Amino acid sequence: EADIYQTPRYLVIGTGKKITLECSQTMGHDKMYWYQQDPGMELHLIHYSYGVNSTEKGDLSSESTVSRIRTEHFPLTLESARPSHTSQYLCASGGGFGELFFGEGSRLTVL
Amino acid sequence: GESVGLHLPTLSVQEGDNSIINCAYSNSASDYFIWYKQESGKGPQFIIDIRSNMDKRQGQRVTVLLNKTVKHLSLQIAATQPGDSAVYFCAENNDYKLSFGAGTTVTVRA
C-alpha cells in the first residue's frame, strides 16, 4: 500500500482566494508530481520535481506554483483561484524508473 | 475476446472474455511505458510496465505489447472480471517526466 497523502480531499472556495493543496509521502521518493484531471478525462502534468529544491513545469500551462523544500512534501499553491481551476488535482511520487504512486486526489471547486 | 485496433474511449466486454485496450504514444524518445488502472474516486494504480527494449511483458492476467515502429502500446486482460471495470491509462516516460494518454473506460457485462 502506497503512503502518499493529499489534503484536503474536497475544497469549495470563492474566486480570488489563495489555496494550498498539500501532498506528503513517507516512502522517501525523490520524484514527485502534480497532475490535473477532469472527471473521466486524461491526466495533465502541471508540475514535477526530481528532488529537494527541484521544480519543473509540466505540459499543461498552469497558474499554480509548487515548492520542494523537504523530500516528503510537495505543496501546490494557487494565488488567486478562478472557476477555471475547478478540477481534481492528483499528487504522485516515484522512486523507480516511472512507476508512480498516487494519492486519492483533491477535488477543488471554485465558485 | 473484445479488441480494437485504435484507441477508443470506451470498451464493453463480456465477463470471462479477453479485452484489449490500445494506446498511441507520441514521443519516440520515451524509454519506459506503464499502464494504470483508475477506479471511480481513486487515484490511478500501477498495473504493468515495459521498457523500450522489449516488445512484450506478461503479468498476472495482463500482457503489455509494445510496437515502437508505429508508437503503439496495448494492454491485454485475460478472462475479464467485474473488478476490472475501470478507466485504463497508458503513460510514457521520458527522463522521469511521465505523460498520460487518453483513458479507456472498460465496462464488464455480467
Backbone of each chain as ProteinMPNN parsed JSONL, in Angstrom:
{"seq_chain_A": "EADIYQTPRYLVIGTGKKITLECSQTMGHDKMYWYQQDPGMELHLIHYSYGVNSTEKGDLSSESTVSRIRTEHFPLTLESARPSHTSQYLCASGGGFGELFFGEGSRLTVL", "coords_chain_A": {"N_chain_A": [[0.859, -1.204, 0.0], [0.594, 2.163, -0.922], [2.094, 5.045, 0.54], [1.05, 7.871, 0.418], [-0.274, 11.029, 0.772], [-2.952, 13.277, 0.48], [-4.257, 16.478, 1.159], [-6.658, 19.151, 1.254], [-9.282, 16.645, 0.821], [-11.587, 17.436, -0.41], [-12.595, 20.648, -1.516], [-14.239, 23.697, -1.449], [-14.296, 26.87, -2.635], [-14.268, 30.499, -2.861], [-13.966, 32.728, -5.683], [-10.816, 34.235, -6.276], [-9.56, 33.605, -3.913], [-6.692, 32.44, -2.095], [-5.147, 29.317, -2.217], [-3.724, 26.311, -0.877], [-2.776, 23.145, -1.787], [-2.029, 20.211, -0.162], [0.542, 17.731, -0.18], [1.986, 14.781, 0.837], [4.497, 12.292, 1.226], [5.679, 9.196, 2.496], [7.602, 7.508, 1.642], [10.117, 8.131, 0.931], [10.644, 8.896, -1.663], [12.295, 10.389, -4.445], [11.192, 11.692, -6.68], [8.406, 13.698, -7.429], [5.056, 14.567, -8.334], [2.489, 16.625, -9.805], [-0.704, 16.321, -11.071], [-3.434, 17.36, -13.127], [-6.813, 16.561, -13.399], [-9.814, 16.299, -15.077], [-13.129, 15.001, -14.541], [-13.226, 11.665, -15.58], [-11.453, 12.113, -17.586], [-8.206, 12.501, -19.276], [-4.997, 12.608, -17.568], [-3.218, 15.538, -16.84], [-0.018, 16.75, -16.766], [1.173, 19.086, -14.525], [3.12, 20.077, -12.743], [6.387, 18.99, -11.671], [8.959, 17.319, -9.776], [12.372, 16.582, -9.284], [13.679, 16.235, -6.977], [14.714, 17.533, -3.746], [14.564, 21.055, -3.742], [14.226, 21.151, -6.456], [12.124, 22.005, -9.104], [9.848, 21.68, -11.782], [8.078, 22.76, -14.69], [5.17, 21.303, -16.118], [3.36, 19.809, -18.867], [0.952, 21.122, -19.115], [-0.181, 24.367, -19.145], [-0.154, 26.314, -16.287], [-1.455, 28.233, -13.599], [-0.537, 27.823, -11.143], [1.818, 27.29, -8.44], [4.662, 25.477, -7.146], [6.571, 23.993, -4.477], [9.559, 22.513, -3.163], [10.86, 21.814, -0.526], [11.361, 19.934, 1.344], [11.99, 16.434, 1.157], [9.718, 14.839, 1.512], [7.503, 16.407, 1.068], [5.319, 18.249, -1.025], [3.845, 20.788, -1.843], [1.12, 22.434, -3.559], [0.247, 25.559, -4.816], [-2.282, 27.936, -5.397], [-2.486, 31.21, -6.192], [-4.594, 32.958, -6.684], [-7.606, 31.871, -6.93], [-9.728, 30.728, -9.61], [-12.862, 30.101, -11.332], [-12.179, 28.475, -13.533], [-10.225, 26.875, -12.52], [-11.412, 24.81, -11.298], [-11.354, 21.453, -10.666], [-9.913, 18.122, -10.441], [-7.07, 17.442, -8.512], [-4.216, 15.584, -8.621], [-1.69, 14.099, -6.77], [1.495, 12.548, -7.004], [4.155, 10.191, -6.377], [7.425, 8.853, -7.01], [10.008, 6.415, -7.037], [11.388, 4.767, -8.616], [11.909, 3.812, -12.051], [9.645, 4.774, -13.376], [7.302, 4.062, -12.263], [4.623, 5.246, -10.577], [3.156, 6.289, -7.506], [0.005, 7.152, -6.51], [-1.853, 9.697, -4.809], [-5.107, 10.073, -3.237], [-6.335, 12.224, -4.332], [-7.35, 15.697, -4.688], [-10.268, 17.376, -4.737], [-11.24, 20.248, -6.202], [-13.394, 22.992, -6.113], [-14.239, 26.017, -7.478], [-16.059, 28.804, -6.864]], "CA_chain_A": [[0.0, 0.0, 0.0], [1.4, 3.365, -1.047], [1.929, 6.004, 1.618], [1.042, 9.232, -0.091], [-1.482, 11.619, 1.337], [-3.32, 14.597, -0.017], [-5.301, 17.21, 1.874], [-7.903, 18.471, 1.624], [-9.863, 15.778, -0.216], [-12.585, 18.256, -1.092], [-12.499, 22.052, -1.14], [-15.075, 24.635, -2.199], [-13.866, 28.218, -2.241], [-14.709, 31.571, -3.73], [-12.995, 33.303, -6.622], [-9.847, 35.18, -5.736], [-8.899, 33.082, -2.706], [-5.426, 31.717, -2.218], [-5.262, 27.983, -1.632], [-2.599, 25.395, -0.977], [-3.089, 21.722, -1.701], [-0.89, 19.554, 0.46], [0.864, 16.366, -0.582], [3.111, 14.233, 1.581], [4.749, 10.861, 1.052], [6.581, 8.669, 3.518], [8.376, 6.441, 1.008], [11.447, 8.614, 0.617], [10.818, 9.03, -3.103], [12.858, 11.656, -4.917], [10.374, 12.354, -7.695], [7.008, 13.95, -7.098], [4.322, 15.088, -9.49], [1.105, 17.09, -9.699], [-1.494, 16.207, -12.289], [-4.8, 17.872, -13.094], [-7.675, 15.64, -14.119], [-11.253, 16.494, -15.048], [-13.778, 13.696, -14.388], [-13.217, 10.74, -16.706], [-10.55, 12.564, -18.653], [-6.812, 12.143, -19.075], [-4.236, 13.366, -16.581], [-2.32, 16.519, -17.425], [1.087, 17.064, -15.865], [1.308, 20.532, -14.323], [4.416, 20.332, -12.119], [7.063, 17.834, -11.132], [10.193, 17.612, -9.051], [13.325, 15.469, -9.25], [14.183, 16.109, -5.613], [14.688, 18.777, -2.972], [14.928, 22.291, -4.443], [13.991, 20.994, -7.898], [10.736, 22.061, -9.568], [9.764, 21.818, -13.233], [6.717, 22.892, -15.216], [4.747, 20.185, -16.951], [2.836, 20.073, -20.203], [-0.228, 21.968, -19.055], [0.053, 25.692, -18.585], [-0.858, 26.395, -15.022], [-1.197, 29.424, -12.804], [-0.143, 27.383, -9.815], [3.246, 27.155, -8.158], [4.992, 24.4, -6.22], [7.86, 24.091, -3.805], [10.063, 21.209, -2.683], [11.855, 22.143, 0.493], [11.657, 18.66, 2.0], [11.749, 15.297, 0.271], [8.409, 14.218, 1.667], [6.413, 17.381, 0.985], [5.3, 18.895, -2.343], [2.57, 21.513, -1.885], [0.712, 23.169, -4.764], [-0.429, 26.788, -4.399], [-2.956, 28.839, -6.343], [-2.503, 32.515, -5.529], [-5.917, 33.576, -6.831], [-8.39, 30.832, -7.592], [-10.793, 31.118, -10.541], [-13.715, 28.942, -11.68], [-11.497, 27.59, -14.485], [-9.349, 25.988, -11.758], [-12.208, 23.705, -10.775], [-10.847, 20.202, -11.228], [-9.285, 17.261, -9.447], [-5.617, 17.534, -8.543], [-3.631, 14.334, -8.152], [-0.267, 14.116, -6.452], [2.108, 11.234, -7.121], [5.592, 10.131, -6.126], [8.039, 7.667, -7.584], [11.426, 6.275, -6.764], [11.981, 3.95, -9.668], [12.004, 4.31, -13.407], [8.466, 5.519, -13.8], [6.13, 3.642, -11.533], [4.189, 6.275, -9.652], [2.125, 6.002, -6.52], [-0.867, 8.316, -6.488], [-2.748, 9.973, -3.706], [-6.522, 9.936, -3.54], [-6.765, 13.4, -5.078], [-8.038, 16.83, -4.051], [-11.283, 17.912, -5.653], [-11.375, 21.684, -5.966], [-14.476, 23.722, -6.778], [-14.12, 27.46, -7.272], [-17.354, 29.407, -7.195]], "C_chain_A": [[0.887, 1.243, 0.0], [1.083, 4.328, 0.076], [2.087, 7.413, 1.083], [-0.306, 9.844, 0.214], [-1.702, 13.008, 0.783], [-4.405, 15.188, 0.879], [-5.442, 18.6, 1.275], [-8.377, 17.547, 0.515], [-10.861, 16.56, -1.053], [-12.471, 19.694, -0.581], [-13.386, 22.873, -2.05], [-14.719, 26.027, -1.711], [-14.381, 29.244, -3.232], [-13.592, 32.083, -4.616], [-12.087, 34.302, -5.92], [-9.12, 34.695, -4.496], [-7.596, 32.395, -3.049], [-5.594, 30.356, -1.548], [-3.961, 27.217, -1.804], [-3.112, 23.974, -0.811], [-1.843, 21.001, -1.197], [-0.714, 18.137, -0.066], [2.099, 15.918, 0.184], [3.244, 12.75, 1.308], [5.819, 10.42, 2.041], [7.482, 7.578, 2.959], [9.785, 6.879, 0.666], [11.708, 8.778, -0.87], [11.39, 10.397, -3.47], [11.876, 12.409, -5.8], [8.933, 12.491, -7.236], [6.359, 14.741, -8.223], [2.96, 15.625, -9.056], [0.457, 16.968, -11.072], [-2.864, 16.828, -12.047], [-5.66, 16.935, -13.933], [-9.131, 16.044, -13.961], [-11.918, 15.12, -15.044], [-13.769, 12.864, -15.671], [-12.237, 11.07, -17.802], [-9.105, 12.194, -18.338], [-6.146, 13.043, -18.036], [-3.281, 14.313, -17.308], [-1.26, 16.904, -16.392], [1.241, 18.575, -15.74], [2.625, 20.903, -13.655], [5.051, 19.007, -11.734], [8.391, 18.25, -10.522], [11.069, 16.372, -9.05], [13.851, 15.231, -7.837], [14.119, 17.453, -4.923], [15.267, 19.925, -3.802], [14.822, 22.199, -5.967], [12.504, 21.105, -8.18], [10.752, 22.331, -11.068], [8.301, 21.994, -13.631], [6.411, 21.726, -16.14], [4.214, 20.638, -18.288], [1.69, 21.077, -20.197], [0.119, 23.298, -18.42], [-0.772, 25.863, -17.325], [-0.503, 27.692, -14.311], [-0.82, 29.075, -11.382], [1.372, 27.376, -9.686], [3.446, 26.008, -7.178], [6.316, 24.713, -5.543], [8.266, 22.708, -3.331], [11.23, 21.498, -1.734], [12.288, 20.887, 1.236], [11.297, 17.534, 1.048], [10.297, 14.836, 0.315], [7.23, 15.127, 1.348], [6.474, 18.142, -0.331], [3.976, 19.65, -2.492], [2.367, 22.284, -3.181], [-0.099, 24.377, -4.321], [-1.036, 27.521, -5.587], [-3.099, 30.175, -5.641], [-3.885, 33.162, -5.566], [-6.79, 32.619, -7.64], [-9.483, 31.419, -8.476], [-11.645, 29.892, -10.85], [-13.056, 27.973, -12.659], [-10.53, 26.637, -13.799], [-10.105, 24.811, -11.151], [-11.81, 22.416, -11.465], [-10.432, 19.293, -10.076], [-7.778, 17.358, -9.634], [-5.044, 16.285, -7.871], [-2.133, 14.509, -7.928], [0.27, 12.693, -6.555], [3.583, 11.325, -6.767], [6.135, 8.846, -6.723], [9.511, 7.62, -7.266], [12.134, 5.563, -7.881], [11.881, 4.617, -11.017], [10.797, 5.145, -13.828], [7.213, 5.09, -13.096], [5.805, 4.693, -10.492], [3.13, 5.736, -8.705], [1.313, 7.279, -6.348], [-1.599, 8.45, -5.167], [-4.188, 9.851, -4.169], [-7.071, 11.149, -4.287], [-7.396, 14.467, -4.203], [-8.996, 17.415, -5.075], [-11.556, 19.366, -5.289], [-12.527, 22.245, -6.77], [-14.333, 25.189, -6.431], [-15.404, 28.111, -7.763], [-17.203, 30.819, -7.738]], "O_chain_A": [[1.807, 1.366, 0.809], [-0.063, 4.42, 0.517], [3.118, 8.059, 1.27], [-1.35, 9.249, -0.054], [-0.773, 13.802, 0.636], [-5.336, 14.501, 1.298], [-4.451, 19.178, 0.83], [-7.914, 17.658, -0.62], [-10.962, 16.361, -2.263], [-12.28, 19.933, 0.611], [-13.303, 22.766, -3.274], [-14.826, 26.327, -0.522], [-14.869, 28.897, -4.308], [-12.413, 31.888, -4.324], [-12.526, 35.099, -5.09], [-8.15, 35.322, -4.07], [-7.421, 31.847, -4.137], [-6.123, 30.264, -0.441], [-3.203, 27.443, -2.747], [-3.786, 23.644, 0.164], [-0.75, 21.164, -1.739], [-1.684, 17.438, -0.356], [3.128, 16.593, 0.179], [2.251, 12.035, 1.174], [6.735, 11.172, 2.374], [8.063, 6.805, 3.721], [10.573, 6.08, 0.161], [12.861, 8.796, -1.3], [11.024, 11.42, -2.891], [11.74, 13.627, -5.684], [8.324, 11.548, -6.731], [7.018, 15.477, -8.957], [2.363, 15.156, -8.087], [0.983, 17.437, -12.081], [-3.382, 16.827, -10.931], [-5.282, 16.559, -15.043], [-9.635, 16.126, -12.841], [-11.311, 14.155, -15.507], [-14.246, 13.31, -16.714], [-12.188, 10.393, -18.828], [-8.81, 11.647, -17.276], [-6.669, 14.098, -17.677], [-2.621, 13.925, -18.273], [-1.583, 17.331, -15.283], [1.421, 19.267, -16.742], [3.195, 21.948, -13.97], [4.354, 18.019, -11.498], [8.875, 19.364, -10.72], [10.59, 15.256, -8.844], [14.397, 14.169, -7.535], [13.541, 18.404, -5.449], [16.297, 19.791, -4.461], [15.289, 23.089, -6.678], [11.702, 20.393, -7.576], [11.566, 23.111, -11.561], [7.401, 21.449, -12.991], [7.285, 21.23, -16.85], [4.565, 21.709, -18.785], [1.488, 21.8, -21.173], [0.642, 23.356, -17.307], [-1.97, 25.579, -17.318], [0.621, 28.182, -14.417], [-0.789, 29.945, -10.512], [2.103, 27.445, -10.674], [2.521, 25.615, -6.468], [7.073, 25.579, -5.98], [7.42, 21.838, -3.124], [12.403, 21.431, -2.104], [13.424, 20.781, 1.696], [10.394, 17.676, 0.224], [9.715, 14.488, -0.712], [6.083, 14.68, 1.353], [7.535, 18.628, -0.723], [3.08, 19.188, -3.199], [3.326, 22.728, -3.814], [-1.035, 24.238, -3.534], [-0.404, 27.701, -6.628], [-3.761, 30.266, -4.607], [-4.299, 33.825, -4.615], [-6.716, 32.57, -8.867], [-10.083, 32.447, -8.16], [-11.198, 28.763, -10.651], [-13.34, 26.775, -12.625], [-10.057, 25.686, -14.423], [-9.5, 23.918, -10.558], [-11.911, 22.291, -12.686], [-10.576, 19.639, -8.904], [-7.273, 17.357, -10.757], [-5.348, 15.98, -6.717], [-1.412, 15.005, -8.794], [-0.434, 11.739, -6.225], [4.189, 12.394, -6.845], [5.403, 7.875, -6.917], [10.186, 8.649, -7.227], [13.338, 5.73, -8.076], [11.78, 5.84, -11.115], [10.941, 6.121, -14.564], [6.155, 5.686, -13.299], [6.625, 4.993, -9.623], [2.331, 4.863, -9.048], [1.86, 8.347, -6.077], [-1.919, 7.465, -4.502], [-4.46, 9.565, -5.335], [-8.178, 11.089, -4.822], [-7.91, 14.182, -3.121], [-8.587, 17.885, -6.137], [-12.043, 19.666, -4.199], [-12.629, 22.002, -7.973], [-14.308, 25.568, -5.26], [-15.78, 27.981, -8.928], [-18.199, 31.465, -8.064]]}, "seq_chain_B": "GESVGLHLPTLSVQEGDNSIINCAYSNSASDYFIWYKQESGKGPQFIIDIRSNMDKRQGQRVTVLLNKTVKHLSLQIAATQPGDSAVYFCAENNDYKLSFGAGTTVTVRA", "coords_chain_B": {"N_chain_B": [[-12.68, -12.746, -27.826], [-12.733, -9.254, -26.921], [-11.585, -6.632, -28.948], [-9.781, -3.813, -30.145], [-8.492, -1.87, -32.835], [-7.621, 0.712, -32.845], [-7.307, 3.461, -30.507], [-10.075, 3.674, -28.402], [-12.515, 5.464, -26.565], [-14.224, 4.032, -24.894], [-14.94, 0.687, -23.806], [-16.78, -2.192, -23.929], [-17.144, -5.287, -22.416], [-17.73, -8.766, -22.261], [-18.062, -10.605, -19.28], [-15.468, -12.806, -18.486], [-14.469, -12.929, -21.051], [-11.622, -12.013, -23.138], [-9.91, -8.853, -23.073], [-8.747, -6.109, -25.021], [-6.915, -3.239, -24.867], [-6.015, -0.288, -26.429], [-3.357, 2.042, -27.153], [-1.827, 4.993, -28.292], [1.35, 6.4, -28.364], [3.339, 9.419, -28.103], [5.997, 10.315, -28.148], [8.956, 9.448, -29.554], [11.291, 9.164, -28.195], [10.714, 8.24, -25.719], [11.297, 5.935, -23.093], [10.185, 4.095, -21.486], [7.222, 2.527, -20.471], [3.979, 2.549, -19.089], [1.067, 1.006, -17.757], [-1.882, 2.099, -16.214], [-4.549, 1.726, -13.86], [-7.613, 3.172, -13.08], [-9.941, 3.463, -10.662], [-13.259, 4.534, -9.823], [-13.293, 7.574, -8.105], [-10.772, 7.28, -7.051], [-7.135, 7.466, -7.045], [-4.931, 6.772, -9.847], [-3.702, 3.399, -10.304], [-0.805, 1.401, -10.506], [-0.374, -1.048, -13.052], [1.145, -2.631, -14.956], [4.373, -2.592, -16.503], [6.684, -1.703, -19.165], [9.823, -1.786, -20.742], [11.531, 0.117, -23.296], [13.165, -1.513, -24.779], [11.985, -3.892, -25.022], [9.344, -5.995, -26.37], [7.202, -7.27, -25.408], [5.52, -8.078, -22.393], [4.562, -9.972, -19.619], [2.124, -10.216, -17.036], [0.222, -10.983, -14.128], [-2.6, -12.209, -15.441], [-2.52, -10.113, -17.207], [-1.091, -8.629, -20.147], [1.322, -6.71, -21.754], [1.955, -5.149, -24.809], [4.331, -3.776, -26.997], [4.857, -1.737, -29.727], [7.198, -0.217, -31.305], [7.662, 0.765, -33.805], [5.315, 1.824, -34.84], [4.613, 3.329, -32.732], [2.888, 2.315, -30.685], [0.963, 0.928, -28.098], [-0.365, -1.745, -26.206], [-2.731, -3.212, -23.965], [-3.56, -6.274, -22.72], [-6.126, -8.032, -21.207], [-6.792, -10.954, -19.634], [-9.555, -13.207, -19.362], [-11.644, -11.398, -18.351], [-12.877, -9.74, -15.485], [-15.533, -8.613, -13.241], [-14.355, -6.828, -11.432], [-12.47, -5.621, -12.967], [-13.531, -3.481, -14.191], [-13.067, -0.186, -14.943], [-11.199, 2.874, -15.535], [-8.629, 2.904, -17.879], [-5.323, 3.872, -18.341], [-2.571, 4.614, -20.458], [0.88, 5.403, -20.044], [3.792, 7.312, -20.82], [7.28, 7.465, -20.331], [9.784, 9.898, -20.178], [12.8, 10.783, -19.344], [12.01, 10.742, -16.635], [9.776, 12.277, -16.698], [6.504, 11.839, -16.719], [4.001, 11.219, -18.965], [0.544, 11.061, -19.652], [-1.79, 9.202, -21.642], [-4.981, 9.433, -23.371], [-7.715, 8.05, -21.622], [-9.279, 4.773, -21.44], [-12.453, 3.646, -20.857], [-13.446, 0.811, -19.318], [-16.053, -1.434, -19.283], [-17.51, -4.12, -17.704], [-19.642, -6.646, -18.628], [-22.084, -8.605, -17.081]], "CA_chain_B": [[-12.454, -11.61, -26.956], [-13.009, -7.932, -27.486], [-10.343, -5.95, -29.27], [-9.913, -2.664, -31.031], [-7.208, -1.573, -33.429], [-7.248, 2.073, -32.48], [-7.804, 3.826, -29.197], [-11.456, 4.084, -28.254], [-12.704, 5.921, -25.192], [-14.971, 3.075, -24.088], [-14.889, -0.71, -24.226], [-17.694, -3.042, -23.178], [-16.663, -6.65, -22.596], [-18.453, -9.784, -21.509], [-17.28, -11.248, -18.223], [-14.819, -14.04, -18.914], [-13.78, -12.713, -22.322], [-10.379, -11.244, -23.089], [-10.041, -7.475, -23.542], [-7.522, -5.463, -25.496], [-7.005, -1.785, -24.818], [-4.931, 0.254, -27.239], [-2.875, 3.379, -26.827], [-0.765, 5.516, -29.144], [2.165, 7.373, -27.64], [3.732, 10.492, -29.023], [7.412, 10.667, -28.137], [9.788, 8.299, -29.918], [12.406, 9.083, -27.242], [10.253, 7.637, -24.462], [12.027, 4.689, -22.901], [9.526, 3.256, -20.487], [5.79, 2.702, -20.638], [3.26, 1.962, -17.969], [-0.39, 1.01, -17.761], [-2.511, 2.365, -14.927], [-5.989, 1.496, -13.731], [-8.196, 4.136, -12.142], [-11.321, 3.205, -10.256], [-14.011, 5.748, -9.52], [-12.993, 8.229, -6.835], [-9.431, 6.946, -6.567], [-6.017, 7.785, -7.915], [-4.507, 5.644, -10.692], [-2.854, 2.372, -9.699], [0.086, 0.72, -11.43], [-0.74, -2.41, -13.445], [2.273, -3.317, -15.555], [5.244, -1.683, -17.247], [7.543, -2.328, -20.167], [10.888, -0.91, -21.224], [11.502, 0.282, -24.752], [13.956, -2.56, -25.442], [11.175, -5.105, -25.023], [8.11, -5.845, -27.137], [6.104, -7.954, -24.722], [5.752, -8.401, -20.986], [3.351, -10.573, -19.054], [1.915, -10.219, -15.6], [-0.886, -11.862, -13.76], [-3.783, -11.969, -16.29], [-2.312, -8.969, -18.105], [0.059, -8.636, -21.043], [1.518, -5.449, -22.458], [2.681, -5.256, -26.063], [4.888, -2.506, -27.438], [5.292, -1.666, -31.122], [7.865, 1.076, -31.413], [7.619, 1.221, -35.189], [4.126, 2.665, -35.02], [4.386, 4.0, -31.451], [1.624, 1.769, -30.227], [1.034, 0.136, -26.871], [-1.657, -2.347, -25.902], [-2.882, -3.975, -22.726], [-4.493, -7.385, -22.854], [-6.594, -8.576, -19.929], [-7.369, -12.284, -19.845], [-10.679, -13.598, -18.508], [-12.029, -10.146, -17.702], [-13.747, -9.893, -14.319], [-16.224, -7.368, -12.873], [-13.417, -5.927, -10.763], [-11.63, -4.964, -13.968], [-14.226, -2.268, -14.652], [-12.301, 0.994, -14.513], [-10.596, 3.61, -16.64], [-7.256, 2.471, -18.062], [-4.474, 4.868, -18.986], [-1.167, 4.318, -20.693], [1.754, 6.537, -19.765], [5.134, 7.175, -21.36], [8.287, 8.135, -19.52], [10.941, 10.471, -20.844], [13.598, 11.452, -18.309], [11.191, 10.773, -15.424], [8.573, 13.065, -16.924], [5.521, 10.835, -17.11], [2.854, 11.812, -19.641], [-0.533, 10.092, -19.786], [-2.661, 9.26, -22.799], [-6.418, 9.436, -23.105], [-8.118, 6.815, -20.986], [-10.336, 3.911, -21.977], [-13.347, 3.166, -19.802], [-13.825, -0.581, -19.545], [-17.243, -1.881, -18.547], [-17.634, -5.57, -17.808], [-21.042, -7.094, -18.603], [-22.249, -9.894, -16.387]], "C_chain_B": [[-12.742, -10.306, -27.674], [-11.681, -7.274, -27.815], [-10.637, -4.766, -30.181], [-8.536, -2.353, -31.593], [-6.708, -0.206, -33.042], [-7.809, 2.369, -31.102], [-9.274, 4.225, -29.277], [-11.676, 4.493, -26.808], [-13.455, 4.932, -24.305], [-14.846, 1.679, -24.684], [-15.824, -1.495, -23.33], [-17.328, -4.494, -23.469], [-17.47, -7.602, -21.724], [-17.529, -10.409, -20.466], [-16.735, -12.581, -18.72], [-14.1, -13.941, -20.248], [-12.46, -12.003, -22.095], [-10.637, -9.834, -23.615], [-8.693, -6.988, -24.037], [-7.773, -3.967, -25.531], [-5.781, -1.223, -25.535], [-4.579, 1.684, -26.862], [-1.789, 3.755, -27.829], [0.043, 6.515, -28.324], [2.83, 8.321, -28.624], [5.238, 10.681, -29.165], [8.289, 9.44, -28.428], [10.994, 8.138, -28.987], [11.993, 8.471, -25.908], [10.843, 6.247, -24.313], [11.354, 3.72, -21.941], [8.047, 3.568, -20.547], [5.068, 1.945, -19.533], [1.762, 2.01, -18.238], [-0.881, 1.202, -16.331], [-4.003, 2.095, -15.011], [-6.531, 2.498, -12.72], [-9.654, 3.783, -11.894], [-11.963, 4.509, -9.793], [-13.641, 6.301, -8.141], [-11.612, 7.962, -6.283], [-8.363, 7.447, -7.531], [-5.636, 6.567, -8.742], [-3.598, 4.685, -9.941], [-2.06, 1.677, -10.786], [-0.424, -0.68, -11.748], [0.502, -3.167, -13.916], [3.089, -2.305, -16.349], [6.059, -2.462, -18.266], [8.6, -1.318, -20.595], [10.913, -0.895, -22.752], [12.315, -0.774, -25.488], [13.243, -3.919, -25.449], [9.966, -4.888, -25.933], [6.926, -6.524, -26.469], [6.499, -8.207, -23.277], [4.451, -8.91, -20.404], [3.337, -10.441, -17.551], [0.8, -11.199, -15.279], [-2.146, -11.427, -14.503], [-3.62, -10.778, -17.234], [-1.039, -9.147, -18.916], [0.135, -7.272, -21.701], [2.373, -5.727, -23.693], [3.114, -3.871, -26.507], [5.345, -2.624, -28.884], [5.887, -0.287, -31.352], [7.806, 1.639, -32.819], [6.45, 2.174, -35.422], [3.756, 3.393, -33.735], [3.034, 3.608, -30.862], [1.855, 0.83, -29.051], [-0.339, -0.497, -26.66], [-1.593, -3.118, -24.597], [-3.935, -5.043, -22.963], [-4.84, -7.9, -21.461], [-7.275, -9.903, -20.231], [-8.509, -12.533, -18.864], [-11.162, -12.416, -17.672], [-13.079, -10.392, -16.614], [-14.445, -8.576, -13.99], [-15.311, -6.355, -12.199], [-12.466, -5.225, -11.708], [-12.29, -3.705, -14.528], [-13.535, -1.042, -14.067], [-11.907, 1.774, -15.75], [-9.125, 3.221, -16.695], [-6.496, 3.528, -18.859], [-3.108, 4.269, -19.292], [-0.367, 5.584, -20.394], [3.129, 6.252, -20.355], [6.096, 8.019, -20.534], [9.426, 8.646, -20.392], [11.681, 11.293, -19.806], [12.761, 11.728, -17.063], [10.01, 11.735, -15.523], [7.538, 12.117, -17.507], [4.292, 11.517, -17.687], [1.815, 10.732, -19.912], [-1.306, 10.296, -21.087], [-4.117, 9.357, -22.378], [-6.823, 8.072, -22.559], [-9.16, 6.039, -21.764], [-11.155, 3.389, -20.813], [-13.805, 1.767, -20.163], [-15.009, -0.924, -18.658], [-17.402, -3.366, -18.786], [-19.101, -5.957, -17.644], [-21.12, -8.459, -17.951], [-22.865, -10.95, -17.301]], "O_chain_B": [[-12.965, -10.277, -28.884], [-10.742, -7.358, -27.024], [-11.639, -4.749, -30.897], [-7.527, -2.546, -30.916], [-5.502, 0.011, -32.924], [-8.661, 1.645, -30.588], [-9.662, 5.025, -30.129], [-11.069, 3.911, -25.91], [-13.333, 4.991, -23.082], [-14.672, 1.509, -25.891], [-15.683, -1.47, -22.108], [-17.214, -4.889, -24.63], [-17.84, -7.276, -20.596], [-16.366, -10.701, -20.743], [-17.464, -13.382, -19.305], [-13.23, -14.756, -20.554], [-12.202, -11.464, -21.019], [-11.478, -9.638, -24.493], [-7.642, -7.396, -23.543], [-8.727, -3.495, -26.15], [-4.652, -1.637, -25.274], [-5.4, 2.427, -26.325], [-0.937, 2.935, -28.171], [-0.528, 7.382, -27.662], [2.878, 8.058, -29.826], [5.705, 11.159, -30.199], [8.345, 8.509, -27.625], [11.644, 7.092, -28.989], [12.844, 8.213, -25.057], [10.89, 5.474, -25.269], [11.893, 2.658, -21.628], [7.654, 4.729, -20.659], [5.482, 0.867, -19.107], [1.259, 2.941, -18.868], [-0.392, 0.583, -15.385], [-4.627, 2.216, -16.065], [-5.975, 2.654, -11.633], [-10.482, 3.806, -12.804], [-11.275, 5.46, -9.421], [-13.673, 5.582, -7.143], [-11.304, 8.371, -5.164], [-8.648, 7.802, -8.675], [-5.98, 5.443, -8.377], [-2.829, 5.085, -9.067], [-2.583, 1.395, -11.864], [-0.85, -1.415, -10.856], [0.866, -4.201, -13.355], [2.565, -1.291, -16.808], [6.121, -3.691, -18.242], [8.304, -0.138, -20.787], [10.379, -1.792, -23.404], [12.172, -0.92, -26.702], [13.815, -4.943, -25.825], [9.603, -3.751, -26.234], [5.785, -6.374, -26.907], [7.653, -8.51, -22.975], [3.379, -8.36, -20.656], [4.365, -10.535, -16.88], [0.489, -12.107, -16.05], [-2.697, -10.367, -14.208], [-4.541, -10.48, -17.995], [-0.055, -9.724, -18.455], [-0.878, -6.74, -22.156], [3.374, -6.441, -23.63], [2.353, -2.909, -26.405], [6.13, -3.51, -29.223], [5.165, 0.687, -31.566], [7.891, 2.852, -33.009], [6.58, 3.189, -36.107], [2.694, 4.01, -33.658], [2.176, 4.445, -30.585], [2.809, 0.053, -29.022], [-1.362, 0.141, -26.907], [-0.54, -3.607, -24.189], [-5.062, -4.746, -23.359], [-3.959, -8.169, -20.645], [-8.232, -9.954, -21.004], [-8.449, -12.134, -17.701], [-11.094, -12.439, -16.443], [-14.032, -11.147, -16.803], [-13.985, -7.52, -14.423], [-15.482, -5.149, -12.379], [-11.732, -4.327, -11.296], [-11.656, -2.949, -15.264], [-13.435, -0.889, -12.849], [-12.235, 1.39, -16.873], [-8.448, 3.21, -15.667], [-6.956, 4.007, -19.896], [-2.556, 3.514, -18.492], [-0.887, 6.696, -20.485], [3.579, 5.106, -20.388], [5.774, 9.125, -20.102], [9.961, 7.921, -21.232], [11.236, 12.378, -19.433], [12.807, 12.826, -16.508], [9.322, 11.978, -14.531], [7.671, 11.651, -18.638], [3.62, 12.291, -17.006], [2.149, 9.629, -20.345], [-1.453, 11.419, -21.568], [-4.441, 9.363, -21.19], [-6.308, 7.047, -23.007], [-9.838, 6.582, -22.636], [-10.622, 2.766, -19.895], [-14.466, 1.557, -21.181], [-14.973, -0.73, -17.443], [-17.427, -3.821, -19.929], [-19.724, -5.63, -16.634], [-20.321, -9.351, -18.238], [-23.071, -12.087, -16.878]]}, "name": "protein", "num_of_chains": 2, "seq": "EADIYQTPRYLVIGTGKKITLECSQTMGHDKMYWYQQDPGMELHLIHYSYGVNSTEKGDLSSESTVSRIRTEHFPLTLESARPSHTSQYLCASGGGFGELFFGEGSRLTVLGESVGLHLPTLSVQEGDNSIINCAYSNSASDYFIWYKQESGKGPQFIIDIRSNMDKRQGQRVTVLLNKTVKHLSLQIAATQPGDSAVYFCAENNDYKLSFGAGTTVTVRA"}
